[in-house]
Amino acid sequence: MADSTTPPRGNLVLFHSPNSRSMGTRVLLEELGAPYELRVLNMKAGEQRKSPYLAVNPLGKVPAILHDGALVTEQVAIVIYLADLFPEAGLAPAIGDPRRGPYLRWIAYYGSCFEPAVVDRAMKRDPAPPSTSPYGDFDAMFGVVAEALRKGPYLLGDRLSAADVLWGGALDWMLKFKLVPELPEVKAYVARVCSRPSFARIAAKDAELAAAHEAAVAAEARAS
């Protein structure tokens, strides 16, 4: 999962399930050239809700990582943590770099504004009043994203960053389910980011995992 030139960073474990948010973390690890141990949960069988994993993350969600015994949950925190852990990959502007602020802004915007807005829209819920809504309204929230993508080619201009791995994979999934507007700039950005070899490699591996999980659940149902 990493080449032999990658400096050691201690023991890194990813808790993962296919067809979930943790796919983006797995792609990021691929982009970073990071060595890690993969611990797979069969969410079709409900393993994320059983006590062994609830001891890792009481919310029963993936991704989660353990790094030398330190637990990190929450997708955006994991993106920041991992990209900083492997600075030689060049996917995170360093502190002091003028791009560091915009980089962190886009990662935080994903978790604090974008995802809550998309969930409300998908569930056909009205946003909270402007004084309490984390994102205001969907159109205003997504307009900010679309404007940034029009400037492109990446969120930080010409430089790909870990923020693009996060956003590219998420927007790809949401376009497929028609959860966000199919604007030309959004589709072009998704195609640009998700055409990277790391996405194809992890998609193929996750397809194998998903098929194995489906087969395991079907076999258990037949046996019961």
N, C-alpha and C positions, 0 to 999 in steps of 0.2 A: 504493500500500500504506500510505500515511499521508496525512493532510490537510496543507494548506499551512501550518498553524499550528504543526506539530511542529518544535521547535527542532532544528537539525542536531546530529548526534552522531558525525560521521565516517562512514567507509565500513563498512557492516555487511552481511555475507554469511551466508546460511543454507544449509547443505548438507542436502538434504531428499529423502525418498522417500515416496510415498504408502503408506498402510497400515503405518506404522511409528511409532516413538516420536516422530519429528520432527513428526508432525502436531500434537502438543500444543504444541511450540515455535512452530509457524506460527500456531496459534490465539492464543497469548500475544502474539506480535508484532502480530496484528490487534487484540487488546484494548488494547495499548499505543499503537496508532497509529504504529507505528515504520516508518520507511522502510528498506528492505533490498533486497538483490539475492538472488534465489532461484537456487540451483544444484541442479538436480534429477538424482538418480541413479536409473537403472533397475535396481532390485535384482533384478528378474526376469531381467535379462540379466547379472547378476553384476558390475555396474559398481563396486559397493562393495568388491569384492575385487581390483580392478585397481590398478596402481601409481599412477595419478594421484590416486585418492582415498586409498590407503594412505599416501601422503605427507602427507595431512591428518590422518587418524586410522588408525594402524597396526592398530587392532582392526577396521577396516572397518564401523564402526557409525555410524548417524545418531541424533540430530542432532549437528552441529558448527557452530560459528559462527566467523567471523573478524571482528574489529572493529579497524579500522585496523592490520591485520597481526597482532593478538594472537589466538591460537587458544584457544578454549574448547570442550572436549568434556565429556561427562557431563551427562545431562539435568538433574539437580538443580542443578549448577553453572551451567548456562545459564539456568535459571529465575531464580536469585538475581541473576545478572549483568545480565540484561536488565531485570528489574523495577527494579533500582537505577539502571540507565542512563536510564530514563524515569520519574523520580519523579513528574512531573506527572500521570501516569495514575492515581496513587493505589493501585497494586496491591502496594506493599511498604511496611510500616511502617519509618520511619526509625530509625537508631540513636538510642537514648534513649527511643523510644516503648515503653511497657510491653508492647505486642503484638509487638515485634521478636523476642523470644526464642521465644514460641510459634510464630510464623511460621516461623522457621528450624528449629525442632524438627520441624514437620510436613513440611517439604521434605526434611530429612535422614532422617526416619523412613521416608519413601517409598523412598529409595534404599538405606538400610542395613538396613531390617527388612522392609518390605512386599514389595518385588520379590523378594528372596532366598526369602522364605517362599512366595510364589505359585509361583515356578519349581520349588521342591522339591515342592510339592503337585501341580503339573501333571505333573511327571515321575514322580510316585509314589515319591519318595525320602523316607526318614525324615530328620528334621532331625539335625544334629550334636548331640552331647551338650550339655546346657545350659551347660557351662563354655566351650564353643567356638562354639556357634550364635550368629549375629548377631541372631537374633530370638526365641530360646527355643523356643516351639512355635506352630503356626499359630493355634490358637484363642485363645491369650493375645494374640498380636500383633494379630489382627483384632478382638478384643474392645475393644482400646484405640481403634481406628478407629471402630467402631460406637458406642461411648459418646460420642465427640466429635461424631459426626453426629447423634445423638439430641438433643444440646444445640442444635445448628445456630443459624440456617439455614446458616451457613458455618463453616469451621474456626476463624475468629477472631470468631465471634459474628455480628453483623449485617453485618459488612464483608466483601465479596468481596476476595480477594487472589490473587496469582499462585499461591499454594499450592493454591487451589481449582481453578484452571485445570489444574494438574498432576494433582490427584487426581480431579477430575470426569471428565476425558477417559480416564484410566486405568481407573477403576472402570466407566465405561460399556463399554469394550472387554472388560473381564474379566467383567462380568455377561453379555454376549452369548455368551461362550464358557464360561460357568458355572464360572469359576475362583475366584469368591468367593461367599459365602453371599448369597442373594437376600433380604436383610432389608428390611423396609419403609423404615427410615431410610436405607438405602443407596440404594434405588431412588428415593426422594424427593429425595435430595441430587443424584444423577446427573441426574434430570429438571430440577432447579432450575438446575444449572450448565450443562448441555449444551443447554438451551433458549435460551441466549444467541445472538444473531445471528452472532457470530463463529464459533461451532462449525458452524452451517449453511453459512456462506459457504465455510469451508475444506473442509468435507466435500464440497461440490459440486465445488470446484476439484480436490480430490484424486481424486474419482471420475473426472474427465476425464483426469487424469494416469495413473491406474491403467489405464484403458481403452487409452490410447495406448501404454503400456508393454507391455501384453498383445499388442496388435496388432503392435508392433515385433518382439517375440520370435517371434510366429507367422509373420510375414513372413520373418524370417531363417531359421526352420526350413524353410519351404517352398523357400527359395532354396538351401538347402544339400543 
